Amino acid sequence: MFRLWGKEFKDNRMLKDLVICDESDDTRTHKIFHALDEICYEFDLSKPLWLDSTINEFKRHSRARFYQDSFIDEIDFDYLEIQIIEE
């Protein structure tokens, strides 16, 4: 089972969180993008851009933070963090 945890933070406090479970036979990359799409839909956000720094952080730690510069729209929180909690 694959699980990805999405969290929205403002002033070092978690505002929202959501865990997406995926038991499909898709590749890891497809599962990550699908889970991120679901999190953005539930949080009513536009899809963030994967900057080079975000990709490098995700490769090293299986965790990434999306700040204002990753979103086209204005966000009312500090960052969105995603983290793989089970593969």
Backbone atoms as SQL, in Angstrom:
CREATE TABLE atoms (id INTEGER PRIMARY KEY, chain TEXT, resi INTEGER, resn TEXT, atom TEXT, x REAL, y REAL, z REAL);
INSERT INTO atoms VALUES
  (1, 'A', 1, 'MET', 'N', 0.837, -1.180, 0.000),
  (2, 'A', 1, 'MET', 'CA', 0.000, 0.000, 0.000),
  (3, 'A', 1, 'MET', 'C', 0.883, 1.245, 0.000),
  (4, 'A', 2, 'PHE', 'N', 0.461, 2.227, -0.765),
  (5, 'A', 2, 'PHE', 'CA', 1.158, 3.509, -0.856),
  (6, 'A', 2, 'PHE', 'C', 0.302, 4.554, -0.148),
  (7, 'A', 3, 'ARG', 'N', 0.924, 5.323, 0.755),
  (8, 'A', 3, 'ARG', 'CA', 0.199, 6.397, 1.448),
  (9, 'A', 3, 'ARG', 'C', 1.018, 7.677, 1.394),
  (10, 'A', 4, 'LEU', 'N', 0.354, 8.771, 1.033),
  (11, 'A', 4, 'LEU', 'CA', 0.985, 10.085, 0.978),
  (12, 'A', 4, 'LEU', 'C', 0.197, 11.019, 1.888),
  (13, 'A', 5, 'TRP', 'N', 0.920, 11.761, 2.708),
  (14, 'A', 5, 'TRP', 'CA', 0.319, 12.666, 3.680),
  (15, 'A', 5, 'TRP', 'C', 0.506, 14.093, 3.202),
  (16, 'A', 6, 'GLY', 'N', -0.574, 14.816, 3.047),
  (17, 'A', 6, 'GLY', 'CA', -0.536, 16.221, 2.652),
  (18, 'A', 6, 'GLY', 'C', -0.921, 17.097, 3.826),
  (19, 'A', 7, 'LYS', 'N', -0.119, 18.168, 4.057),
  (20, 'A', 7, 'LYS', 'CA', -0.368, 19.046, 5.204),
  (21, 'A', 7, 'LYS', 'C', -0.232, 20.505, 4.765),
  (22, 'A', 8, 'GLU', 'N', -1.104, 21.331, 5.278),
  (23, 'A', 8, 'GLU', 'CA', -1.084, 22.767, 5.016),
  (24, 'A', 8, 'GLU', 'C', -0.669, 23.479, 6.300),
  (25, 'A', 9, 'PHE', 'N', 0.350, 24.348, 6.226),
  (26, 'A', 9, 'PHE', 'CA', 0.875, 25.021, 7.411),
  (27, 'A', 9, 'PHE', 'C', 0.799, 26.540, 7.289),
  (28, 'A', 10, 'LYS', 'N', 0.545, 27.175, 8.429),
  (29, 'A', 10, 'LYS', 'CA', 0.642, 28.634, 8.540),
  (30, 'A', 10, 'LYS', 'C', 1.145, 28.948, 9.942),
  (31, 'A', 11, 'ASP', 'N', 2.184, 29.782, 10.030),
  (32, 'A', 11, 'ASP', 'CA', 2.791, 30.170, 11.311),
  (33, 'A', 11, 'ASP', 'C', 3.175, 28.946, 12.147),
  (34, 'A', 12, 'ASN', 'N', 3.789, 27.965, 11.486),
  (35, 'A', 12, 'ASN', 'CA', 4.254, 26.728, 12.135),
  (36, 'A', 12, 'ASN', 'C', 3.134, 25.913, 12.777),
  (37, 'A', 13, 'ARG', 'N', 1.933, 26.074, 12.309),
  (38, 'A', 13, 'ARG', 'CA', 0.802, 25.284, 12.796),
  (39, 'A', 13, 'ARG', 'C', 0.130, 24.608, 11.600),
  (40, 'A', 14, 'MET', 'N', -0.246, 23.361, 11.813),
  (41, 'A', 14, 'MET', 'CA', -0.927, 22.628, 10.753),
  (42, 'A', 14, 'MET', 'C', -2.388, 23.055, 10.710),
  (43, 'A', 15, 'LEU', 'N', -2.827, 23.511, 9.546),
  (44, 'A', 15, 'LEU', 'CA', -4.209, 23.927, 9.365),
  (45, 'A', 15, 'LEU', 'C', -5.088, 22.770, 8.911),
  (46, 'A', 16, 'LYS', 'N', -4.589, 21.996, 7.943),
  (47, 'A', 16, 'LYS', 'CA', -5.339, 20.872, 7.376),
  (48, 'A', 16, 'LYS', 'C', -4.362, 19.745, 7.104),
  (49, 'A', 17, 'ASP', 'N', -4.879, 18.533, 7.119),
  (50, 'A', 17, 'ASP', 'CA', -4.078, 17.410, 6.660),
  (51, 'A', 17, 'ASP', 'C', -4.984, 16.357, 6.056),
  (52, 'A', 18, 'LEU', 'N', -4.387, 15.529, 5.217),
  (53, 'A', 18, 'LEU', 'CA', -5.139, 14.499, 4.516),
  (54, 'A', 18, 'LEU', 'C', -4.167, 13.393, 4.108),
  (55, 'A', 19, 'VAL', 'N', -4.567, 12.160, 4.318),
  (56, 'A', 19, 'VAL', 'CA', -3.766, 11.013, 3.894),
  (57, 'A', 19, 'VAL', 'C', -4.471, 10.354, 2.719),
  (58, 'A', 20, 'ILE', 'N', -3.716, 10.154, 1.641),
  (59, 'A', 20, 'ILE', 'CA', -4.236, 9.506, 0.440),
  (60, 'A', 20, 'ILE', 'C', -3.634, 8.109, 0.358),
  (61, 'A', 21, 'CYS', 'N', -4.476, 7.112, 0.244),
  (62, 'A', 21, 'CYS', 'CA', -4.035, 5.717, 0.108),
  (63, 'A', 21, 'CYS', 'C', -4.246, 5.283, -1.340),
  (64, 'A', 22, 'ASP', 'N', -3.276, 4.565, -1.872),
  (65, 'A', 22, 'ASP', 'CA', -3.346, 4.109, -3.254),
  (66, 'A', 22, 'ASP', 'C', -2.846, 2.669, -3.321),
  (67, 'A', 23, 'GLU', 'N', -3.722, 1.768, -3.729),
  (68, 'A', 23, 'GLU', 'CA', -3.348, 0.363, -3.843),
  (69, 'A', 23, 'GLU', 'C', -3.289, -0.084, -5.299),
  (70, 'A', 24, 'SER', 'N', -3.230, 0.856, -6.218),
  (71, 'A', 24, 'SER', 'CA', -3.203, 0.509, -7.639),
  (72, 'A', 24, 'SER', 'C', -1.826, -0.035, -8.033),
  (73, 'A', 25, 'ASP', 'N', -1.735, -0.504, -9.257),
  (74, 'A', 25, 'ASP', 'CA', -0.480, -1.041, -9.774),
  (75, 'A', 25, 'ASP', 'C', 0.302, 0.003, -10.570),
  (76, 'A', 26, 'ASP', 'N', -0.044, 1.282, -10.415),
  (77, 'A', 26, 'ASP', 'CA', 0.676, 2.357, -11.095),
  (78, 'A', 26, 'ASP', 'C', 2.112, 2.457, -10.596),
  (79, 'A', 27, 'THR', 'N', 2.908, 3.222, -11.314),
  (80, 'A', 27, 'THR', 'CA', 4.284, 3.472, -10.874),
  (81, 'A', 27, 'THR', 'C', 4.261, 4.425, -9.684),
  (82, 'A', 28, 'ARG', 'N', 5.377, 4.495, -8.984),
  (83, 'A', 28, 'ARG', 'CA', 5.490, 5.379, -7.816),
  (84, 'A', 28, 'ARG', 'C', 5.219, 6.826, -8.209),
  (85, 'A', 29, 'THR', 'N', 5.766, 7.249, -9.333),
  (86, 'A', 29, 'THR', 'CA', 5.591, 8.629, -9.798),
  (87, 'A', 29, 'THR', 'C', 4.123, 8.934, -10.061),
  (88, 'A', 30, 'HIS', 'N', 3.434, 8.019, -10.733),
  (89, 'A', 30, 'HIS', 'CA', 2.012, 8.240, -11.001),
  (90, 'A', 30, 'HIS', 'C', 1.207, 8.297, -9.717),
  (91, 'A', 31, 'LYS', 'N', 1.556, 7.469, -8.748),
  (92, 'A', 31, 'LYS', 'CA', 0.852, 7.491, -7.460),
  (93, 'A', 31, 'LYS', 'C', 1.057, 8.828, -6.754),
  (94, 'A', 32, 'ILE', 'N', 2.275, 9.353, -6.807),
  (95, 'A', 32, 'ILE', 'CA', 2.574, 10.640, -6.162),
  (96, 'A', 32, 'ILE', 'C', 1.761, 11.754, -6.804),
  (97, 'A', 33, 'PHE', 'N', 1.774, 11.819, -8.139),
  (98, 'A', 33, 'PHE', 'CA', 1.036, 12.874, -8.835),
  (99, 'A', 33, 'PHE', 'C', -0.473, 12.741, -8.629),
  (100, 'A', 34, 'HIS', 'N', -0.974, 11.519, -8.644),
  (101, 'A', 34, 'HIS', 'CA', -2.406, 11.303, -8.413),
  (102, 'A', 34, 'HIS', 'C', -2.798, 11.735, -6.990),
  (103, 'A', 35, 'ALA', 'N', -1.980, 11.369, -6.005),
  (104, 'A', 35, 'ALA', 'CA', -2.259, 11.745, -4.612),
  (105, 'A', 35, 'ALA', 'C', -2.197, 13.260, -4.442),
  (106, 'A', 36, 'LEU', 'N', -1.207, 13.903, -5.060),
  (107, 'A', 36, 'LEU', 'CA', -1.095, 15.364, -4.974),
  (108, 'A', 36, 'LEU', 'C', -2.310, 16.031, -5.616),
  (109, 'A', 37, 'ASP', 'N', -2.787, 15.497, -6.734),
  (110, 'A', 37, 'ASP', 'CA', -3.998, 16.032, -7.372),
  (111, 'A', 37, 'ASP', 'C', -5.200, 15.924, -6.437),
  (112, 'A', 38, 'GLU', 'N', -5.340, 14.786, -5.749),
  (113, 'A', 38, 'GLU', 'CA', -6.453, 14.613, -4.809),
  (114, 'A', 38, 'GLU', 'C', -6.355, 15.577, -3.633),
  (115, 'A', 39, 'ILE', 'N', -5.145, 15.770, -3.115),
  (116, 'A', 39, 'ILE', 'CA', -4.946, 16.700, -1.998),
  (117, 'A', 39, 'ILE', 'C', -5.309, 18.116, -2.426),
  (118, 'A', 40, 'CYS', 'N', -4.847, 18.523, -3.597),
  (119, 'A', 40, 'CYS', 'CA', -5.165, 19.865, -4.086),
  (120, 'A', 40, 'CYS', 'C', -6.662, 20.035, -4.314),
  (121, 'A', 41, 'TYR', 'N', -7.327, 18.992, -4.783),
  (122, 'A', 41, 'TYR', 'CA', -8.769, 19.065, -4.974),
  (123, 'A', 41, 'TYR', 'C', -9.483, 19.229, -3.635),
  (124, 'A', 42, 'GLU', 'N', -9.106, 18.423, -2.645),
  (125, 'A', 42, 'GLU', 'CA', -9.745, 18.487, -1.315),
  (126, 'A', 42, 'GLU', 'C', -9.470, 19.820, -0.611),
  (127, 'A', 43, 'PHE', 'N', -8.265, 20.376, -0.790),
  (128, 'A', 43, 'PHE', 'CA', -7.906, 21.645, -0.149),
  (129, 'A', 43, 'PHE', 'C', -8.298, 22.853, -0.998),
  (130, 'A', 44, 'ASP', 'N', -8.899, 22.614, -2.168),
  (131, 'A', 44, 'ASP', 'CA', -9.307, 23.666, -3.102),
  (132, 'A', 44, 'ASP', 'C', -8.122, 24.539, -3.506),
  (133, 'A', 45, 'LEU', 'N', -7.059, 23.886, -3.993),
  (134, 'A', 45, 'LEU', 'CA', -5.838, 24.571, -4.420),
  (135, 'A', 45, 'LEU', 'C', -5.572, 24.300, -5.889),
  (136, 'A', 46, 'SER', 'N', -4.833, 25.222, -6.515),
  (137, 'A', 46, 'SER', 'CA', -4.325, 24.922, -7.849),
  (138, 'A', 46, 'SER', 'C', -3.152, 23.957, -7.690),
  (139, 'A', 47, 'LYS', 'N', -2.829, 23.248, -8.735),
  (140, 'A', 47, 'LYS', 'CA', -1.724, 22.290, -8.659),
  (141, 'A', 47, 'LYS', 'C', -0.399, 23.043, -8.617),
  (142, 'A', 48, 'PRO', 'N', 0.479, 22.691, -7.682),
  (143, 'A', 48, 'PRO', 'CA', 1.759, 23.402, -7.579),
  (144, 'A', 48, 'PRO', 'C', 2.739, 22.955, -8.655),
  (145, 'A', 49, 'LEU', 'N', 3.689, 23.837, -8.943),
  (146, 'A', 49, 'LEU', 'CA', 4.758, 23.524, -9.877),
  (147, 'A', 49, 'LEU', 'C', 5.881, 22.826, -9.127),
  (148, 'A', 50, 'TRP', 'N', 6.500, 21.846, -9.773),
  (149, 'A', 50, 'TRP', 'CA', 7.638, 21.139, -9.177),
  (150, 'A', 50, 'TRP', 'C', 8.905, 21.872, -9.592),
  (151, 'A', 51, 'LEU', 'N', 9.436, 22.708, -8.720),
  (152, 'A', 51, 'LEU', 'CA', 10.690, 23.402, -8.983),
  (153, 'A', 51, 'LEU', 'C', 11.854, 22.437, -8.757),
  (154, 'A', 52, 'ASP', 'N', 13.027, 22.781, -9.297),
  (155, 'A', 52, 'ASP', 'CA', 14.199, 21.913, -9.136),
  (156, 'A', 52, 'ASP', 'C', 14.516, 21.656, -7.666),
  (157, 'A', 53, 'SER', 'N', 14.404, 22.675, -6.839),
  (158, 'A', 53, 'SER', 'CA', 14.692, 22.503, -5.412),
  (159, 'A', 53, 'SER', 'C', 13.683, 21.559, -4.752),
  (160, 'A', 54, 'THR', 'N', 12.440, 21.620, -5.187),
  (161, 'A', 54, 'THR', 'CA', 11.405, 20.737, -4.655),
  (162, 'A', 54, 'THR', 'C', 11.681, 19.292, -5.058),
  (163, 'A', 55, 'ILE', 'N', 12.061, 19.087, -6.292),
  (164, 'A', 55, 'ILE', 'CA', 12.360, 17.734, -6.787),
  (165, 'A', 55, 'ILE', 'C', 13.542, 17.147, -6.026),
  (166, 'A', 56, 'ASN', 'N', 14.594, 17.937, -5.848),
  (167, 'A', 56, 'ASN', 'CA', 15.778, 17.449, -5.118),
  (168, 'A', 56, 'ASN', 'C', 15.448, 17.098, -3.677),
  (169, 'A', 57, 'GLU', 'N', 14.664, 17.950, -3.026),
  (170, 'A', 57, 'GLU', 'CA', 14.257, 17.673, -1.644),
  (171, 'A', 57, 'GLU', 'C', 13.442, 16.385, -1.571),
  (172, 'A', 58, 'PHE', 'N', 12.532, 16.192, -2.536),
  (173, 'A', 58, 'PHE', 'CA', 11.688, 15.005, -2.527),
  (174, 'A', 58, 'PHE', 'C', 12.505, 13.738, -2.769),
  (175, 'A', 59, 'LYS', 'N', 13.488, 13.810, -3.647),
  (176, 'A', 59, 'LYS', 'CA', 14.341, 12.647, -3.919),
  (177, 'A', 59, 'LYS', 'C', 15.135, 12.238, -2.685),
  (178, 'A', 60, 'ARG', 'N', 15.609, 13.223, -1.934),
  (179, 'A', 60, 'ARG', 'CA', 16.434, 12.930, -0.766),
  (180, 'A', 60, 'ARG', 'C', 15.634, 12.470, 0.444),
  (181, 'A', 61, 'HIS', 'N', 14.484, 13.068, 0.691),
  (182, 'A', 61, 'HIS', 'CA', 13.773, 12.856, 1.953),
  (183, 'A', 61, 'HIS', 'C', 12.368, 12.280, 1.812),
  (184, 'A', 62, 'SER', 'N', 11.907, 12.035, 0.599),
  (185, 'A', 62, 'SER', 'CA', 10.524, 11.611, 0.341),
  (186, 'A', 62, 'SER', 'C', 9.528, 12.591, 0.952),
  (187, 'A', 63, 'ARG', 'N', 9.917, 13.857, 0.959),
  (188, 'A', 63, 'ARG', 'CA', 9.089, 14.932, 1.502),
  (189, 'A', 63, 'ARG', 'C', 9.386, 16.196, 0.687),
  (190, 'A', 64, 'ALA', 'N', 8.347, 16.974, 0.432),
  (191, 'A', 64, 'ALA', 'CA', 8.539, 18.211, -0.322),
  (192, 'A', 64, 'ALA', 'C', 7.618, 19.288, 0.219),
  (193, 'A', 65, 'ARG', 'N', 8.106, 20.513, 0.152),
  (194, 'A', 65, 'ARG', 'CA', 7.299, 21.668, 0.560),
  (195, 'A', 65, 'ARG', 'C', 7.091, 22.574, -0.641),
  (196, 'A', 66, 'PHE', 'N', 5.846, 22.965, -0.830),
  (197, 'A', 66, 'PHE', 'CA', 5.484, 23.865, -1.912),
  (198, 'A', 66, 'PHE', 'C', 5.130, 25.220, -1.303),
  (199, 'A', 67, 'TYR', 'N', 5.953, 26.230, -1.561),
  (200, 'A', 67, 'TYR', 'CA', 5.737, 27.578, -1.064),
  (201, 'A', 67, 'TYR', 'C', 4.985, 28.403, -2.116),
  (202, 'A', 68, 'GLN', 'N', 4.775, 29.674, -1.829),
  (203, 'A', 68, 'GLN', 'CA', 4.030, 30.554, -2.734),
  (204, 'A', 68, 'GLN', 'C', 4.608, 30.542, -4.151),
  (205, 'A', 69, 'ASP', 'N', 5.931, 30.443, -4.288),
  (206, 'A', 69, 'ASP', 'CA', 6.518, 30.477, -5.625),
  (207, 'A', 69, 'ASP', 'C', 6.198, 29.236, -6.462),
  (208, 'A', 70, 'SER', 'N', 5.639, 28.207, -5.852),
  (209, 'A', 70, 'SER', 'CA', 5.233, 27.001, -6.589),
  (210, 'A', 70, 'SER', 'C', 3.786, 27.078, -7.073),
  (211, 'A', 71, 'PHE', 'N', 3.043, 28.059, -6.595),
  (212, 'A', 71, 'PHE', 'CA', 1.633, 28.193, -6.962),
  (213, 'A', 71, 'PHE', 'C', 1.438, 29.413, -7.848),
  (214, 'A', 72, 'ILE', 'N', 0.546, 29.284, -8.812),
  (215, 'A', 72, 'ILE', 'CA', 0.208, 30.422, -9.666),
  (216, 'A', 72, 'ILE', 'C', -0.736, 31.360, -8.928),
  (217, 'A', 73, 'ASP', 'N', -1.704, 30.777, -8.220),
  (218, 'A', 73, 'ASP', 'CA', -2.663, 31.571, -7.448),
  (219, 'A', 73, 'ASP', 'C', -2.059, 31.982, -6.109),
  (220, 'A', 74, 'GLU', 'N', -2.661, 32.987, -5.512),
  (221, 'A', 74, 'GLU', 'CA', -2.259, 33.424, -4.166),
  (222, 'A', 74, 'GLU', 'C', -2.746, 32.388, -3.146),
  (223, 'A', 75, 'ILE', 'N', -1.894, 32.038, -2.193),
  (224, 'A', 75, 'ILE', 'CA', -2.278, 31.087, -1.153),
  (225, 'A', 75, 'ILE', 'C', -2.373, 31.814, 0.184),
  (226, 'A', 76, 'ASP', 'N', -3.250, 31.336, 1.064),
  (227, 'A', 76, 'ASP', 'CA', -3.437, 31.993, 2.359),
  (228, 'A', 76, 'ASP', 'C', -2.796, 31.189, 3.491),
  (229, 'A', 77, 'PHE', 'N', -1.754, 30.438, 3.173),
  (230, 'A', 77, 'PHE', 'CA', -0.986, 29.683, 4.161),
  (231, 'A', 77, 'PHE', 'C', 0.484, 29.798, 3.775),
  (232, 'A', 78, 'ASP', 'N', 1.382, 29.290, 4.612),
  (233, 'A', 78, 'ASP', 'CA', 2.812, 29.418, 4.349),
  (234, 'A', 78, 'ASP', 'C', 3.329, 28.398, 3.342),
  (235, 'A', 79, 'TYR', 'N', 2.951, 27.138, 3.510),
  (236, 'A', 79, 'TYR', 'CA', 3.399, 26.107, 2.569),
  (237, 'A', 79, 'TYR', 'C', 2.527, 24.859, 2.671),
  (238, 'A', 80, 'LEU', 'N', 2.564, 24.085, 1.596),
  (239, 'A', 80, 'LEU', 'CA', 1.928, 22.776, 1.524),
  (240, 'A', 80, 'LEU', 'C', 3.055, 21.753, 1.544),
  (241, 'A', 81, 'GLU', 'N', 2.958, 20.797, 2.445),
  (242, 'A', 81, 'GLU', 'CA', 3.980, 19.763, 2.542),
  (243, 'A', 81, 'GLU', 'C', 3.365, 18.415, 2.203),
  (244, 'A', 82, 'ILE', 'N', 4.081, 17.639, 1.384),
  (245, 'A', 82, 'ILE', 'CA', 3.664, 16.267, 1.135),
  (246, 'A', 82, 'ILE', 'C', 4.778, 15.342, 1.605),
  (247, 'A', 83, 'GLN', 'N', 4.389, 14.175, 2.085),
  (248, 'A', 83, 'GLN', 'CA', 5.355, 13.224, 2.615),
  (249, 'A', 83, 'GLN', 'C', 4.841, 11.806, 2.381),
  (250, 'A', 84, 'ILE', 'N', 5.721, 10.957, 1.877),
  (251, 'A', 84, 'ILE', 'CA', 5.366, 9.552, 1.721),
  (252, 'A', 84, 'ILE', 'C', 5.520, 8.889, 3.084),
  (253, 'A', 85, 'ILE', 'N', 4.446, 8.266, 3.565),
  (254, 'A', 85, 'ILE', 'CA', 4.528, 7.624, 4.880),
  (255, 'A', 85, 'ILE', 'C', 4.528, 6.101, 4.776),
  (256, 'A', 86, 'GLU', 'N', 4.214, 5.579, 3.597),
  (257, 'A', 86, 'GLU', 'CA', 4.278, 4.123, 3.437),
  (258, 'A', 86, 'GLU', 'C', 4.352, 3.795, 1.956),
  (259, 'A', 87, 'GLU', 'N', 5.240, 2.851, 1.624),
  (260, 'A', 87, 'GLU', 'CA', 5.339, 2.367, 0.241),
  (261, 'A', 87, 'GLU', 'C', 5.187, 0.875, 0.218);
